[in-house]
């Protein structure tokens, strides 16, 4: 049985850098978010949800990509960011919660993998070389993750 989502957002999330073997990074544009290009992100649905399961779920929800499909390799980078939750989003969390813990993953997908966005969340997508993707990210922690990508991908 799958637990029901929590009433408040859980202050534990994932950031998944989706990339090709050539280190092109998928960025998605948040709906109604100005110029907010980002990697796949999202909170756990329940406190005991494993970070890896949350990463797989968020990638599927936001991009239509199955992280467990043949040719895809999901890697837990064993790194976490802790950051202040933006003031405009604090109402989504339980009273007194002001910080979020974010676990980083990489997802290598075959070149040409189709992307199907969730129109409720995102309105556009693009592939960029990893350095250019870092420059395009609105979030400093997302930009840093893009810059770290080559460290987590074995040489071809």
Secondary structure, 3 states (H helix, E strand, C coil): CCCCCCCCECCEEEEEEEECCCCEEEEEEECCCCCCEECEEEECCCCCCCHHHHHHHHHHHHHCCCCCCCCCEEEEEEEEEEEECCHHHHHHECCCCCEEEEEEEEEECCCCCCCCCCCCCEEEEEEEEHHHHHHHECCHHHHHHHHHHHHHCCCC
